[in-house]
Amino acid sequence: MTRLLIKGGSIVSMDPAIKDLPQGDVLVENGRIAAIAPSLKADNAEIIDAANMIVLPGLINAHVHTWQSALRGVAGDWTVGKYMQAMHAGLATLFRPEDVRIANLMGALNALNSGTTTIVDWCHVNRTPEHTDAAIEGLDASGARALFLHGSPKPDPKPGEKHYSEVPMPRGEIERLRKGRFASTDGLLTLGLAILGPNYSVREVTLSDILLAREFGMIVSMHVGGGIVMQPDGFARLIADGHVGPHVNIVHGNDMNYDLVRALADKGVQFTATAEIELQMGYGHPLTGVLQTCGAPLSIGTDVEPASRGDMFSAMRTTLQHERFRKTIEIFNETGSRPLEMPVSTRQALEWATINGARMAGLDSQIGSLTPGKQADIVLMRADDLAMFPVTDPVASVVMQGGVANVDTVLVAGRIVKRNGKLLYNGLAEKKEALRQSGEHILTAFGLLPRKAA
């Protein structure tokens, strides 16, 4: 039996039954949390000294296009129109399988280094089975936990080809994955679908994709926002026909009206905001306030790493502070004065990046909180770092002062992947160079970098 005892930390459990412990121990046995208490003893256990540490669940990035990791920085000034044109109709078409593999590996390693133990990888660059397999291999090699969402590429159609909005998810490919690599749902990697949905596909394609996901018992996620809506009544019809539920995830949705959001939330639909990208690209206010009014959970993600920082501390703060501002101004306009109490708390922000993210991915029975019986996805943050010290409220410190530099130790299913501030991955320099070369190849082929002289 493999045993770890995380001893003497300030525990933020995110489990209402466990609550938080100013000082306590977490016992990990065979990859799962066995016990949490103010003090524990365990024979033959490896001790992790958590004194002056905050111990919390691994963070969960509920929406990220990991395949774009080699293109960081290129979209910092892009609008949504520029992004759709340059990324999907251009850059994405130039990816080789090896480009997807190294991007997914390095993107997932960056997540682990940042205290994110689970990513929801929205992969819509997989135009061949070889691209799909390479994406999965990259995730697998990283040691991260991931929900791999098999997506629909969006290239401009060639003469004689159907528009991508008329092309359903390839059944044979999904069946190959579900009965092969993803035959079991017990591993670190699980499978779902990243579909076009009512906004970006015809009804026949939407129905085909949703029914395919239901047949194979998978999460189905879709973008909502930006561009011309192909099915204005698409969601209303899906609700009426009984095709939505907790297995359905909507990303963005900024311009959806309250009644529709409420109707979807009442069916258990999960919503994900990516505030930094939504603000940059003009999608509108994140759905945070609408979902709070509905009493529905929100998960958050980093989305487009070429334009945003790929860590969940940044995502929490951006989403939280924007919603605080939006709500405060709303109250001021209604009452003539600003609220005395903060309308959104730091604990709510941490819920977005932990238990709510787990719920979105269909993994809340396994991860998202420090709860005995759950997988030991755990992060230790140095509370005595200058950026965080002194810690009065651990939750507030994690959300408002915390960052990648404070992440000391990271466990995924009880396996230590980062310790003493160092990622435990051999050959990182070599992989960084491969990522650089990959990005250079793609950007040169696209014309954003000059070709080197022969």
N, C-alpha and C positions, 0 to 999 in steps of 0.2 A: 504494500500500500504506500503510495506517495502522499506525504503529508507536509504541509506548510503551515506555519503559525505566524500570522501577521500581528505583531504585538505592540500594544501601547499607543495606537494611533487615535486621532480624532475621527470618529466614524460617522460618515454621512450615508445612511443606508438607502434613502429614497423608498423605504418600505414603512408605511404607517404603523404596522404591527411591531416592527423592530425599533422604529424611531432612530434618533441620532444619539450617539454616545460621546461625551466629552473625551473619554479615554476608554479604549476597549481593544479586544482581540478578535481576530477572524481566523478560524481554523478551516483549512482547505484540505480535502481528502479526495484523491483520484479525480482531480479537476473540478470538483464541486465544493460549494460552501457547506461545511458540516455544522458549524456553530458560530454564533456571535454572542459575546458576553463581555462584561467589564473586565473579567480575567479568566483565562483558560490555560489549562495545562495539557500538553500532548506529548507522549513519549515518542521518541524517534522522529520528531518533526524538525524540518529545517526552519530556523527562526529568521524572520524578516523583521528587523528592528524598525518600527514605525513611529518611534518617538519623534516629536516635532514634524509629524506628517499628517495630512488629511487623507483619509482612506474613503474612496467613493467608487460607485460602479463605473465600469468603462463607458466612455461616451459613445454615442451612436450618431453617425452622420446619415441622415435619412434620405439624402438625395445628392449624389455626386456623379459626374461623368469622369470616372477615373481614367479613361482612355486618353484624356486630354492633358495628362500630367507633363508631357514633354513640351507643351506649348504655353507654359506659364509666362504671363506678361504680355502676350500678343493682343489680348482683347481688353486691356485696361481702359481704352477709350472707345470701345465699340458700343453702338446702339444695338437693339434687338434685330433691326433690319440688317445691319452689317454682320452681326453674328450668324444669322440664318444663311445669309448669302455666302460668307467667307468660310464658315465652319462646315455646314452640311453639304452645300453644293460644291465646295472646293476642297478644303483641307482634309475632310473626312474621307474623300475618295482616294487620297494618296497614301493612306495607311496600309502598310503591309502587316501580315500577322505578327512579325517580330516587333513592329512598332507598338502594337496593342499589348503584347506580352510585357515588354519592358515598362510601358506606361502604367499598366495595372500593378505590376510588382512594386514600382517605386511610389506610386500613389498610395498603395496600401501600406507600405513601410512608413511613408510620411504620416499616415493616419496613426499608426501604432506609436510612432515617436511623439505624436501630439496628444496621446492619451485617448485616442479614439480606437476602440477595440472592434467595432462593427461598422461596416459601410454598406449602404444600399447602393450598389453599383449599377447605374442606369446606362447600359451599354448599347448604344445605337450606331455603332460603327462596324458592326459584325455582318458585313455583306456576304461572307462565305463561311462555311463551317470551320475552315482553318482559322479565320479571325476569331470566331467564337471560342474555339478550343484554346487559342493562344491567350485570350482574355482570362479564361478560367485558370489556365496554368500559371499566369502571373499572380492572380489572387492567391492561389493555393501555395505557391512558393513563398509568399510573404508571411504566412502564419496568422494572418488576420481572419476575423470572422466576417462573412459577407453574404448578403442576399444579392445574387447575380440576376439582374433583370435583363433578359434577352430582348433587345429592342428592334426597331424598324429603322433602317437607314433612310435618309431623306435626300438622295441626290436628284438633280434635275434629270427627268427621263430622256433617254436617247430615242431617236426616231423609231417608231414601232413599239415602244415600251409603254406600259401603263404608268400613270402617275402613281407615286408612292401611296397616295391616299386611297388607291383602289387595290392595293396589294395586301392581303391578309398575312398574318404571321405564318411562317412555313410549318405546317403540321408535322411533316416528317422529321424536320430538324428538332422540334420541341420533343417529339416522341423519342428520338435518339438520345437526347440529353436526359429526359426524365426516366428512361428505362436503363440508361447507362451510368454516366458520371453522377447523376442525381437520383439514382434509384432509392437511396436511403436519405432520410431527412435528418439524420442524427449527426452529420458532420458539421464542420465549421462553415462550409459553403452550402447554401440552399438556392433553389431556382424559382424565379418568377418571370413575369412578362412585363416589358415596358412597351405599351401599345400606343397607337396614335389617338384612339378615343374619338368621341363625338366632335371635338374641335378640328381634328386634322384628318379624318377619314370619313368615307361614306358609311351609311348605316350597316350595310352588309358586312363590311370589314370589321367594324366595331363589334357587332354581334358575334362574328366568327371568332375574334380574338378573346372576347370575354367568355364565351362558351368553352373555348379551348382551355383557358386557365381554370375554369371550374371543373372540367373533366379531369384534369391532372392535379387538382388540389393546390393551386398556386396563387400567390398574391399577384394582382394585376394593377399596374401603375400607369398613369397618363398625365401628360402636360395639359394644363388648361390656362390659356392666356397668350395674347399676342397673335396677330394675324386675323384673317377672316374665318369666322366659325362656319364649318361645313354643315353642321346639323344644329341649328338654333334650338330645336326642341329635343335634342339628343338625350340629355340627361333625364328630362321629364319622362320620355318614353322608356328609358332603361329602368327608372323607378317603377313606373306603371306595370312593366313586364316582369318585375321581380329579379332584375339582373344585377342589383347592387347590394353590397353588404360589407362586413368588416374586411373582406378580402380585397376590396377596391381602395386604391389610393389615388388621390388627386394632388398634383403638385402645382403650386402657385394658386390659381383660381382667384386672382385679385379682383377681377371685374365681375365675378359671380354675385348675383343679388342675394340678399339675406334669406328670402323664402326658399330659394333653391339650395343654398348651403344648409339651411335648417332641415329641409326634407332629406337631403343626403346624409347629414349627420345623424338624423333620427334612425336611419337604416344601418348605422354603424360605420359608414364610409370614413376612412382615415385621410387627414389632410396634412400636407407638408409645405412649409414656407421656406424660401431661400431669400431672405430679406435683402442681403447685400446686392445680389444680382437683380432682384426685382426692382430695387431702388435705382440702380444704375441704368437699367434698360427700360424704365418707365412703365412697368406693369401696373403700378398703383400701390395703394397701401397693402402690406401683407394682411392675410386673413386673421391675424391674431385676435383682433377685437371682436370680429364677427363670431369666431369660434368660442371665445370666452362667453359671449352673450348666449350662445347656443348650449354652453356647457359641454362642448366637444373638445377632445384632446388635439393638441397641435404638436407635430414633430418638425424638426428643422434640419436643413442641410446647407452645404457650401456651394453646390451646383457647379458652376463653370470656373475651374481653377485657373484658366488663362486670364481671368478677370478678377478673381477673389482669392483670399488667403484660405488655404484648405485646412483650417483647424476650427474645432467647435467652440473654443473660447471666443473667437472673433464672431462666430455665428450667433452665439448666445447674446453677446453684448449688443451687436447691431440690431437684432430682432427686438430685444428688450427695450433698448433706449428709443428706438423709433416708435414702438407701441406706446411707451410712456408719454412721449411727446404728443403723438396723435390723440391719445385719450385725454390728456391734460387740456389740449386746445379745444377738444370737443366739449369738455365740461365747462371750460371758460366761456365758450360761445353760448352755452345753454344757460349758465347761471351768473355770468359776469365775474366770477372769481375762480381761482385755481384750487384744486382739491388739497386738503390738508394731508390726506393719506395717499401714499403712492398707489396708483391703480393696478400695477402689475408688480409682482414680487420677484426677487432673485431666485427663490425656491421654484416658482413657476418656470422660470427660464431654465433651471437645471432639469426640471421634469421634461421639458421639450427635448433635451439632449440625452435623456436616459430612458426612463420607463415609457415615455410616449413614443420615442423612436423604436423601442423594442415592440411596442404594440403595433406600430405601423408595419413592421417587418414580420409580424406574426410570431414573434419570439419572446413575448413577455412572460411566458411560463418558464423561460430558460435564462433570460438575461434582463438587464435594465434596472435592477436593484440588488442590494446586498441582502439576500434572503437565503436561509438554509435550504438546501436542495437545488438551488439554481447553479448554473455554471459559474465558475470563478473568473469572471471578467472583471478585473479590479485595477484601479489606478491609485497610486500613492503620489501625493504632491507635497513638496517641501514647504511647510508652513513657516520655516525660519528664514527663507530667502528674503532679501531686502525688499523685493517687490510686493511681498505679501505680509511680512512681519510688521506689527503684531497682529495676530488673528483674534478677533473678537467674536465674529460670527463666521464659522467655517463655510457655510453655503454662500454667503455674500462675498467672502474672500475668493472662493473658487470662481464665481461668476464675474466679479468686478475687477479683481486684481490678478487672477490666474492666467497663465499662458503656457506655451510649450516649454519655455525654459524652466518652469517649476515642476514639470513632470519628471519624477525620479524613477518610479518603477511601474511597469505595466505587465499584467497577467492576462492571458487569453486561455480560458478553460484550464486554469491552474498552471499553465506554462509561462515562465518568466520570459518576456520578449524584450524588455528594457529594464536595466538595473543601474542604480547609481548614476542616473542621467545619461546612460549610454545604451543605444540600440544594439541588441545582441544579434547582429546579422553579419556573417562573414562575407567579405568581398564587396563591401558597400562602395568603395571607390571605383571599382571596375564597373559596377552597375550604374553609378552616376555618369560615368563616361559614355556608357551605352545609351543612356537616356538623352544625353547631350547630342550625341551623333544622330539619334533617331529624330529629335526635334529639328536639327539642322537639315537633315534629308527632306523632311516634310515641308519645312518653310522655304527651302531652296526650290523644290519642285513646284511650289505654289507661286513663287516669285517674290516672297517677302524678304528673302535673303539673296544676295548675288551669288552666282555660281562661281566656284573656285576655278582658277586657271588650271588647265591640264598640266 
